[in-house]
């Protein structure tokens, strides 16, 4: 008996090997706590395999395909719109379970949903979200900032030395 692999199962397998659920921590001084959380789903392929990325675009009905900066032979399928992540990407991977990336996906989903509920506008909840983000993707080993540094800066917001006086 021959088993056929469904398109959805194939896309899950590609995601497990070549995909990434990530949430960047970006310094942004004009925000409430000086930092933003920026969620992103991406899948990387050599340009000869563009059709695979087009399958993601077709199945999820969102996102875009770009050349990876500095690597013209590499393409990346990207979904960085929070609404599309919530309405398209997350439901797809809830229905079609990952293996290798399931833990990162679960954290990703929790954080995106918390952002949608505006939990990032409360200092204590925002700090908890940042801590969750650092548990993703090798426990944050590839991040530009240390967790302790980000939490320190968030804690300083609103302290007597950082409150701005308006005339």
N, C-alpha and C positions, 0 to 999 in steps of 0.2 A: 504494500500500500504506500503510495507516494503522498507525502504531506507537502502542502504549499504554504509558503510564508506569506502572510497578509502584508499589505503595504504598511499598515500601522505597526505591526510587529517589526518590520524592517526598519522603520523610522526610529522606533525605540532602541533597537540594536545599534544603529548609527549614533544615536544620542549617547548611549552608554559608552561608546568608544571615542567618538569625535565631538561630542557636545559638551556644553558647560552651562550650568545655572550659576550665575554670580551676582553679587551685590557689592558694588564699589562703595567705598567710603571716601567721599570727596570733601576737601576743605572748601568751605564757601562762607566767607565772613558775613555776607549780607543775609544769612538765614538765622533763625531763632537761636540755634545752639552752635552755629559756626560750621556745621557739617551737614551733608546730605547723604542719603542712601539711594543708590542708583541701580535698580535691578536690570538684569540683562540675561536673555537666553541666546546662545549662539551655537552654531555648528560650523566646523571648518572642514574644507575639502580642497584638493588640488583642482585647478581650473578645468582639467579634463573630466572631472566628475560633477560639473555644474548641475547636471540633471538630478542628482541626489538632493541638492539644495533646493532646486525647483519643486521637487516632491514635497519638501517641508512647506514651502510657500503655498503650494496648491492645497495640501491637506489642512494646514492651519489657517489659511486665508488671511494671513497677515505677515508682517515683517518685510525684510528686503535683503537682497544679496549685494555685497560690496567686495571690492578687492581689499585684501588685507594690506594696510599701509606698509610700504617698504618691501612687500613680497608680491609682485605682480602675478605670480603663478598660483597664488592661494586666494580662495574665495571664502567669504564668511556669510552665512545666513544669520541675520540679527533680528531679534524682537526686543525693543527697548521701551516700547510704549506700555505704560502700566495697565491701562485698560485692556489692551490686547493680551498682555500676559495673564491678566485675571480672567478674561472671558474666553480666550482661545487656547493658550499654551497650558495653563494649569489644568483646565478640565481634560485636555487630551492626555496628559500624563497621570491624572488621577484614574482615568479609565484604562490606560495602557501602561502598566507598571514597568518601571525601570528595574535594573538589578544593581549595577555598579554605582549608579548616581542617585539611587532612591533617597538616601539620607540627605544629600545636598538639596534634592528637589523638595523634600519635606520642609526643610528650614527655609528655602526660597519661598515656598508657598505661604508659610506662616508670616514671613516678613512682608511679602507683597500684600497679603490680606490685612495685616496690621497697618501698613501705609495707607491702604484704602479706607480704613477706619479712622485715619488721622491720629493714630497712637504716637506718631513721631513728634507731635506737637506738645506732648507732656515729657518733661525732662527725664523722669525715672523710667517711663516706658521706652523713650528713645534710647537710653543707655542699655536697657535690656535687649532692644533690637540690635544695637551695635554688637553686643556680646554674642548674640545668636549668629550674626553675620561672620564673626571670627571663628565660628565652629565649622564653617563650610570650607570646602576645597583645601584640604591639607591643614586644617585649623589655622587658616590665615597666614601661612608661611610665606606667601608670595605678595603680601601687602606692602605698600609703601610706608604706612604708619603703624606704629605699635598700638595695640589695644589700650594699654595704660596711658599713652599720650593722648589719644582721642578722648578717653573718659575723663582725664584730667582737664582738658580744655572745655569739655561739656560742663563739668562741675564748676569751672570758673565763671561761666556765663551767669550773670546776675549777682556775682559777688561785688563787694563795695568798690573794688578797683576796676571793674569792667562795665559798670553802669554808666551810660552816657547821660549827661544832663542836657536838657533842651532849654534854650533861652526863653 
